[in-house]
Amino acid sequence: MKPVVLAGGTGSRLWPKSRAALPKQFLALTSQATMLQETIQRLPKATMDSPLFICNEDHRFLAAEQLRSADISYDKIILEPVGRNTAPAIALAALHSVASGEDPIMLVLAADHLISQHSAFHQAIAKASKLAEANKLVTFGVVPNEAHTGYGYIKAGAAQTNDGFDVAEFVEKPDAATAEKYLASGEYYWNSGMFMFKASVYLTELEKHAPEIYHACVKSMNATDTDMTFLRVDEEAFAACPDDSIDYAVMEKTADACVIPLDAGWSDVGSWSSLWDTASDKDANGNVTVGDVMLEGVNNSYINSEQRLISVIGLDNVVVVETKDAVLVANKNKVQDIKHVVNELKAKKRPEFQFHREVFRPWGSYDSVDNGERYQVKRISVKPGEKLSVQMHHHRAEHWIVVSGTASVTVGETTKLVTENESIYIPIGEVHALENPGKILLELIEVQSGSYLGEDDIVRFSDRYGRAGVKK
């Protein structure tokens, strides 16, 4: 069985933790592992082939590093040049899977879901595989425990073997009264967005019901470019592909859709309140706390501290989330309105929409610790053996002070080693590069000064990560 993990999207429903450059699938929210890592780690390993991942170009190194750090081997990371929803993304995975002449059963998973009961999940996978072997297109319907209005629903039809059912109907997110009727009937399940089918069966049904998507994806895969473990598809062909979900493009139209009930502690973690709902470690007053938190007279609340002490007194039903550069305080019943804050941040072009203060790069990370009108101070961390691009800046000079490790610094035609408590100056317009030749993390303080300090003031001449000429 081939796991296909959809890790695209830049959701912002968990702002300020989740940002465009670090969406929730790359966050550790329910354990020490990130949601992407958990998606693979919870699978029954004995029956699984090497997984296939699909994400967008901007997140490629983030995904690869998280898989490497968790010792997860994988087939490829397919890069979407633009987002075109789930039907085309799954088509790319299916086309890649049949290219070698094989026809695996694909288990399609979202990278940002929580499933707490692994044994029950494994049982559902085993049941679904029997239907997939019989050329059915299987979806997993979550057994509802409340009249939720935030999910689409699946109505079960005639019974199939292995505890499955034909899909009678897919329905949109209902209002509260309709959701109550669905729950009372016992015939409806939440639409989990997880699927299982043979790669060839999906492609056949896609070509039949959404031929424009099928042919655009075939054209995209006819001109691929392999870069390390990344597989890039043809950008022009994929950009011309219609934007549609697998539900609309295939599952609602095929005559072979089936649903397997899933009762395994599933959540799409779509809001801060859902993290409170699913937490098993609430205190005696119904509070969930993460990090350095002190409470007095607080009930039924979610408090998450990243680095500072948070003290909350005399409040009920609130969400408080702190990061290095932002704090969210909300009524737990109103956290869906975060989207309005995020939209305003985006409209005002504020960096908090896209980036955290600490930004991750394939070579390590940087943290903007201070700034003024003509200066900026960063803490830069470079992983052993990694190197920043050979670059120059038109508007700023830089002063580097090494605080731990050893740096190999090239300025113009000169390369020298800079060690702990030593510093070096890079003038405006000078071509330079930074590398960590050692075995331990290199940490340095960078002081920038000049008339313009934006990240787009970078001219790359060469880059081992394929970013030459890219201003970010």
C-alpha positions as CSV (number, residue, x, y, z in Angstrom):
1,M,0.0,0.0,0.0
2,K,1.3,3.4,-1.0
3,P,0.7,6.2,1.5
4,V,0.2,9.5,-0.3
5,V,0.4,12.5,2.1
6,L,-1.1,15.8,1.0
7,A,1.1,18.4,2.7
8,G,0.3,21.5,0.7
9,G,-1.8,24.5,1.7
10,T,-0.9,27.5,3.9
11,G,-3.8,27.4,6.3
12,S,-3.9,30.1,9.0
13,R,-6.6,28.8,11.3
14,L,-4.0,28.3,14.1
15,W,-2.4,31.7,13.8
16,P,-0.2,32.9,15.4
17,K,1.6,29.5,15.6
18,S,0.6,28.7,12.0
19,R,1.9,31.1,9.3
20,A,2.0,31.0,5.5
21,A,5.7,29.9,5.7
22,L,5.0,27.4,8.5
23,P,1.5,25.9,8.3
24,K,0.1,23.6,10.9
25,Q,1.3,20.3,9.3
26,F,4.8,21.4,10.2
27,L,4.0,22.2,13.8
28,A,4.3,20.0,16.9
29,L,0.8,20.5,18.4
30,T,-0.2,17.3,20.1
31,S,3.2,15.6,20.8
32,Q,6.9,16.2,20.3
33,A,6.5,15.2,16.7
34,T,5.1,17.5,14.0
35,M,1.7,16.6,12.5
36,L,3.5,15.6,9.2
37,Q,5.7,13.2,11.1
38,E,2.8,11.8,13.1
39,T,0.9,11.1,9.9
40,I,3.5,8.5,8.9
41,Q,4.4,7.3,12.3
42,R,0.8,6.2,13.1
43,L,0.5,3.9,10.1
44,P,0.8,0.1,10.3
45,K,4.4,-0.2,9.0
46,A,4.2,-3.9,7.9
47,T,1.7,-3.2,5.1
48,M,3.1,0.2,3.9
49,D,5.4,1.0,1.0
50,S,7.6,4.1,1.0
51,P,5.3,7.1,1.3
52,L,4.9,9.8,-1.4
53,F,4.5,13.5,-0.3
54,I,3.0,16.4,-2.1
55,C,3.7,20.0,-1.0
56,N,4.3,23.4,-2.5
57,E,7.7,24.7,-3.6
58,D,8.1,27.1,-0.7
59,H,7.8,24.3,1.9
60,R,10.1,21.7,0.2
61,F,13.1,21.9,2.5
62,L,10.9,22.1,5.6
63,A,9.2,18.9,4.6
64,A,12.4,17.1,3.7
65,E,14.1,18.2,6.9
66,Q,11.3,17.0,9.1
67,L,11.2,13.6,7.4
68,R,15.0,13.3,7.7
69,S,15.0,14.3,11.4
70,A,12.3,11.7,12.2
71,D,14.2,9.0,10.1
72,I,11.3,8.6,7.7
73,S,12.3,7.1,4.4
74,Y,10.2,8.0,1.4
75,D,9.7,7.8,-2.3
76,K,9.6,11.3,-3.5
77,I,8.3,14.8,-2.6
78,I,6.2,16.1,-5.5
79,L,6.3,19.8,-5.7
80,E,3.2,21.7,-6.9
81,P,4.2,25.0,-8.6
82,V,0.8,26.4,-7.8
83,G,-2.1,25.1,-5.6
84,R,-4.8,23.3,-7.6
85,N,-6.7,21.5,-4.8
86,T,-6.8,17.8,-4.0
87,A,-8.0,16.2,-7.3
88,P,-5.0,17.3,-9.3
89,A,-2.6,16.6,-6.4
90,I,-3.8,13.0,-6.1
91,A,-3.6,12.6,-9.9
92,L,0.1,13.6,-9.8
93,A,0.7,10.9,-7.2
94,A,-1.3,8.3,-9.1
95,L,0.5,9.0,-12.4
96,H,3.9,8.8,-10.6
97,S,2.8,5.5,-9.0
98,V,1.8,3.8,-12.2
99,A,4.8,5.1,-14.3
100,S,6.9,2.1,-13.4
101,G,4.3,-0.4,-14.4
102,E,2.9,-1.0,-10.9
103,D,-0.6,-0.3,-9.7
104,P,-0.5,0.2,-5.9
105,I,-3.4,0.8,-3.6
106,M,-3.0,4.4,-2.6
107,L,-3.9,5.5,1.0
108,V,-4.5,9.3,0.6
109,L,-4.0,11.2,3.9
110,A,-3.9,14.8,4.9
111,A,-0.7,15.8,6.7
112,D,-2.5,17.9,9.4
113,H,-5.0,15.6,11.0
114,L,-5.1,14.1,14.5
115,I,-5.9,10.4,15.0
116,S,-5.4,9.3,18.6
117,Q,-6.6,5.7,18.5
118,H,-4.1,4.0,16.2
119,S,-5.4,0.5,16.5
120,A,-8.9,1.5,15.4
121,F,-7.4,3.4,12.5
122,H,-5.4,0.3,11.4
123,Q,-8.6,-1.8,11.5
124,A,-10.4,0.7,9.3
125,I,-7.4,0.6,6.8
126,A,-7.6,-3.2,6.6
127,K,-11.3,-3.1,5.9
128,A,-10.9,-0.4,3.3
129,S,-8.2,-2.3,1.5
130,K,-10.6,-5.2,0.7
131,L,-12.9,-2.7,-1.0
132,A,-10.1,-1.0,-2.8
133,E,-8.9,-4.4,-4.1
134,A,-12.4,-4.8,-5.6
135,N,-11.8,-1.5,-7.6
136,K,-13.9,0.6,-5.2
137,L,-13.0,4.2,-4.4
138,V,-13.1,4.3,-0.6
139,T,-13.5,7.3,1.7
140,F,-13.3,7.2,5.5
141,G,-16.4,8.6,7.2
142,V,-15.8,9.7,10.8
143,V,-18.5,8.5,13.2
144,P,-19.9,11.8,14.6
145,N,-20.1,12.5,18.3
146,E,-21.8,15.8,18.0
147,A,-23.9,17.9,15.5
148,H,-20.9,19.6,14.1
149,T,-21.5,22.4,11.5
150,G,-17.9,22.7,10.4
151,Y,-17.6,19.5,8.5
152,G,-19.1,18.1,5.3
153,Y,-21.1,14.9,5.7
154,I,-21.4,11.5,3.9
155,K,-24.7,9.7,3.8
156,A,-24.3,5.9,3.9
157,G,-26.3,3.8,1.4
158,A,-26.5,0.0,0.9
159,A,-24.2,-2.1,3.1
160,Q,-21.0,-3.5,1.5
161,T,-18.7,-6.2,2.8
162,N,-16.1,-5.5,5.5
163,D,-18.5,-3.1,7.4
164,G,-18.5,-0.6,4.5
165,F,-21.4,1.1,2.7
166,D,-22.1,2.6,-0.7
167,V,-22.0,6.3,-0.7
168,A,-25.5,7.6,-1.0
169,E,-24.7,11.3,-1.0
170,F,-22.1,13.9,-0.1
171,V,-23.6,16.9,1.6
172,E,-22.1,20.3,2.3
173,K,-21.5,21.7,5.8
174,P,-25.0,21.9,7.4
175,D,-26.7,24.4,9.6
176,A,-27.2,23.4,13.3
177,A,-30.7,22.0,12.8
178,T,-29.7,19.9,9.9
179,A,-26.6,18.6,11.7
180,E,-28.8,17.5,14.6
181,K,-31.0,15.5,12.1
182,Y,-27.9,13.9,10.6
183,L,-26.6,12.9,14.0
184,A,-30.0,11.5,15.1
185,S,-30.4,9.4,12.0
186,G,-27.2,7.4,12.4
187,E,-26.8,7.4,8.6
188,Y,-24.3,10.2,8.3
189,Y,-20.6,10.5,8.8
190,W,-18.2,13.4,8.8
191,N,-16.2,13.7,5.6
192,S,-12.6,13.1,6.8
193,G,-10.8,13.9,3.5
194,M,-9.0,10.5,3.6
195,F,-9.3,8.0,0.7
196,M,-8.1,4.6,-0.6
197,F,-8.2,3.2,-4.1
198,K,-6.0,1.7,-6.8
199,A,-4.0,4.3,-8.6
200,S,-5.3,3.1,-12.0
201,V,-8.9,3.2,-10.8
202,Y,-8.6,6.8,-9.7
203,L,-7.1,7.8,-13.0
204,T,-9.8,6.0,-14.9
205,E,-12.6,7.7,-13.0
206,L,-10.8,11.1,-13.1
207,E,-10.5,10.9,-16.9
208,K,-14.2,9.9,-17.2
209,H,-15.6,12.6,-14.9
210,A,-13.0,15.4,-15.0
211,P,-11.0,15.0,-18.3
212,E,-9.6,18.5,-18.2
213,I,-7.9,17.8,-14.9
214,Y,-6.7,14.4,-16.0
215,H,-5.1,15.6,-19.3
216,A,-3.5,18.7,-17.6
217,C,-1.9,16.4,-15.0
218,V,-0.7,13.9,-17.6
219,K,0.9,16.8,-19.5
220,S,2.5,18.1,-16.3
221,M,4.0,14.7,-15.6
222,N,5.4,14.3,-19.1
223,A,8.0,17.1,-18.4
224,T,9.2,16.5,-14.9
225,D,12.5,17.6,-13.3
226,T,14.1,15.6,-10.5
227,D,16.1,17.6,-8.0
228,M,17.5,15.5,-5.1
229,T,14.4,13.9,-3.6
230,F,12.1,16.5,-5.2
231,L,10.0,15.9,-8.3
232,R,9.0,19.1,-10.1
233,V,6.2,19.0,-12.6
234,D,5.8,21.2,-15.6
235,E,4.7,24.6,-14.2
236,E,2.8,25.9,-17.3
237,A,0.8,22.7,-17.8
238,F,-0.1,22.4,-14.1
239,A,-1.1,26.1,-13.8
240,A,-3.6,25.5,-16.6
241,C,-5.2,22.7,-14.6
242,P,-8.7,23.3,-13.2
243,D,-8.8,23.8,-9.4
244,D,-11.1,21.2,-7.9
245,S,-11.4,18.8,-4.9
246,I,-11.5,15.1,-5.3
247,D,-15.0,15.2,-3.8
248,Y,-16.4,17.4,-6.6
249,A,-14.3,16.0,-9.4
250,V,-14.6,12.3,-8.7
251,M,-16.2,11.0,-5.6
252,E,-19.6,12.7,-6.0
253,K,-19.8,11.4,-9.6
254,T,-18.4,7.9,-9.6
255,A,-20.7,4.9,-9.2
256,D,-18.1,3.0,-7.2
257,A,-17.7,5.2,-4.1
258,C,-17.8,3.5,-0.7
259,V,-17.4,4.7,2.9
260,I,-15.8,2.9,5.8
261,P,-16.8,4.2,9.2
262,L,-13.9,5.5,11.3
263,D,-14.2,5.8,15.1
264,A,-10.5,6.5,16.0
265,G,-10.3,9.9,17.8
266,W,-10.1,11.8,14.5
267,S,-9.9,15.6,14.3
268,D,-8.8,18.0,11.5
269,V,-7.4,20.3,14.2
270,G,-9.2,23.2,12.4
271,S,-9.1,25.6,15.3
272,W,-7.6,26.3,18.7
273,S,-10.8,25.1,20.3
274,S,-10.5,21.8,18.6
275,L,-7.1,21.3,20.2
276,W,-8.8,21.9,23.6
277,D,-11.6,19.5,22.6
278,T,-9.3,16.6,21.8
279,A,-6.8,17.1,24.7
280,S,-6.8,14.3,27.2
281,D,-4.7,16.1,29.7
282,K,-7.1,18.8,31.0
283,D,-6.6,19.9,34.6
284,A,-9.3,19.7,37.3
285,N,-10.8,23.0,36.0
286,G,-10.9,21.9,32.3
287,N,-7.8,23.8,31.3
288,V,-5.2,22.8,28.7
289,T,-1.8,24.4,29.2
290,V,1.4,24.3,27.2
291,G,4.6,25.9,28.3
292,D,5.2,28.3,31.2
293,V,1.7,29.1,32.4
294,M,0.2,30.2,35.8
295,L,-3.6,30.2,36.3
296,E,-5.8,31.6,39.0
297,G,-9.6,31.1,38.8
298,V,-9.5,30.0,35.1
299,N,-11.8,27.4,33.6
300,N,-12.2,25.5,30.3
301,S,-9.4,27.4,28.6
302,Y,-6.5,26.7,26.3
303,I,-3.2,28.5,27.1
304,N,-0.1,28.0,25.0
305,S,3.2,29.8,25.8
306,E,6.2,29.5,23.5
307,Q,8.9,31.4,25.5
308,R,7.4,33.8,28.1
309,L,5.4,33.3,31.3
310,I,1.7,33.7,30.7
311,S,-0.5,34.4,33.8
312,V,-4.3,34.3,33.4
313,I,-6.6,35.3,36.2
314,G,-10.4,35.0,36.5
315,L,-11.3,34.1,32.9
316,D,-13.4,31.3,31.5
317,N,-13.5,29.8,28.0
318,V,-10.6,31.7,26.5
319,V,-7.7,30.9,24.2
320,V,-4.3,32.5,24.8
321,V,-1.5,31.7,22.4
322,E,2.0,33.4,22.6
323,T,4.8,33.3,20.1
324,K,8.0,35.4,19.9
325,D,6.3,38.1,17.9
326,A,2.5,37.9,18.5
327,V,-0.1,37.1,21.2
328,L,-3.6,35.9,20.5
329,V,-6.4,36.3,23.1
330,A,-9.8,35.1,22.1
331,N,-13.1,33.7,23.4
332,K,-12.9,30.0,22.7
333,N,-16.2,30.1,20.9
334,K,-15.0,32.8,18.5
335,V,-11.6,31.4,17.4
336,Q,-12.9,30.8,13.9
337,D,-12.8,34.6,13.5
338,I,-8.9,34.4,13.4
339,K,-9.3,34.5,9.6
340,H,-10.4,38.1,9.8
341,V,-7.2,39.0,11.7
342,V,-5.0,37.1,9.2
343,N,-6.7,38.7,6.2
344,E,-6.1,42.1,7.7
345,L,-2.4,41.3,8.4
346,K,-2.1,40.1,4.8
347,A,-3.8,43.3,3.4
348,K,-1.4,45.5,5.4
349,K,1.5,43.4,4.3
350,R,2.7,42.7,7.8
351,P,5.3,40.0,8.2
352,E,3.3,38.3,10.9
353,F,1.0,37.0,8.2
354,Q,3.8,35.0,6.5
355,F,6.7,34.5,8.8
356,H,7.5,33.8,12.4
357,R,10.3,35.9,13.9
358,E,12.4,32.7,13.6
359,V,12.5,31.7,9.9
360,F,13.7,28.2,8.8
361,R,15.9,27.7,5.8
362,P,17.4,24.5,4.3
363,W,20.8,25.4,5.9
364,G,19.4,26.2,9.3
365,S,17.4,29.3,10.6
366,Y,17.6,32.9,11.6
367,D,15.9,34.8,14.3
368,S,15.4,38.6,14.1
369,V,16.1,39.7,17.7
370,D,16.1,43.5,17.3
371,N,15.7,46.2,14.6
372,G,15.6,49.9,14.0
373,E,15.3,52.3,11.1
374,R,18.7,51.6,9.7
375,Y,19.8,48.4,11.5
376,Q,18.7,44.8,12.2
377,V,20.2,42.2,14.5
378,K,19.7,38.4,13.8
379,R,20.8,35.2,15.5
380,I,21.9,32.8,12.7
381,S,22.2,29.1,13.2
382,V,23.9,27.0,10.5
383,K,23.7,23.2,10.6
384,P,27.0,21.2,10.3
385,G,28.2,20.8,6.7
386,E,25.7,23.4,5.4
387,K,26.4,26.5,3.4
388,L,24.4,29.7,2.6
389,S,24.4,30.9,-1.0
390,V,27.2,32.9,-2.5
391,Q,25.5,36.3,-2.5
392,M,25.7,40.1,-2.2
393,H,23.6,43.0,-1.1
394,H,23.1,46.4,-2.7
395,H,21.9,48.3,0.3
396,R,23.3,46.8,3.5
397,A,26.6,45.9,5.2
398,E,26.9,43.0,7.6
399,H,29.0,42.3,10.7
400,W,29.2,38.7,11.9
401,I,30.2,37.7,15.4
402,V,30.6,33.9,16.0
403,V,29.3,32.8,19.4
404,S,29.7,29.0,19.0
405,G,31.2,26.7,16.4
406,T,33.4,27.6,13.5
407,A,32.5,29.6,10.3
408,S,34.2,29.4,7.0
409,V,33.6,32.9,5.5
410,T,34.4,34.0,2.0
411,V,34.5,37.8,1.3
412,G,35.5,38.6,-2.2
413,E,38.4,36.4,-3.2
414,T,39.4,35.6,0.4
415,T,38.2,32.7,2.6
416,K,39.1,32.4,6.3
417,L,38.0,30.6,9.4
418,V,36.2,32.6,12.0
419,T,35.9,31.0,15.4
420,E,34.1,31.7,18.7
421,N,34.4,35.3,19.9
422,E,35.8,36.4,16.6
423,S,34.1,38.7,14.0
424,I,34.2,39.7,10.4
425,Y,32.8,42.6,8.4
426,I,31.2,42.4,4.9
427,P,30.9,45.7,3.1
428,I,28.0,46.8,0.9
429,G,28.2,45.2,-2.5
430,E,30.8,42.6,-1.6
431,V,30.2,39.0,-2.8
432,H,30.3,36.7,0.3
433,A,29.4,33.3,1.6
434,L,29.0,31.5,4.9
435,E,29.6,27.8,5.6
436,N,29.7,25.6,8.7
437,P,32.6,23.2,8.1
438,G,32.4,21.7,11.6
439,K,30.6,18.9,13.4
440,I,28.5,21.1,15.7
441,L,25.9,23.8,15.1
442,L,27.4,27.2,14.1
443,E,25.7,30.2,15.8
444,L,26.5,33.8,15.1
445,I,25.1,37.2,15.6
446,E,24.6,39.2,12.4
447,V,24.3,43.0,12.6
448,Q,23.0,44.6,9.4
449,S,23.2,48.3,8.7
450,G,22.1,50.3,5.7
451,S,19.3,52.1,3.9
452,Y,17.2,49.0,3.1
453,L,17.2,45.8,5.1
454,G,14.5,43.7,3.4
455,E,15.1,40.0,2.7
456,D,14.7,40.6,-1.1
457,D,18.0,42.6,-1.2
458,I,19.8,39.4,-2.1
459,V,21.6,38.6,-5.3
460,R,22.5,34.9,-5.4
461,F,25.3,33.8,-7.6
462,S,25.3,30.1,-6.7
463,D,23.3,28.0,-4.3
464,R,23.4,24.3,-3.4
465,Y,19.7,24.3,-2.8
466,G,18.7,25.5,-6.2
467,R,17.7,29.0,-5.2
468,A,20.2,31.0,-7.3
469,G,18.4,34.2,-8.5
470,V,15.5,33.7,-6.1
471,K,15.1,36.6,-3.7
472,K,14.1,34.8,-0.6
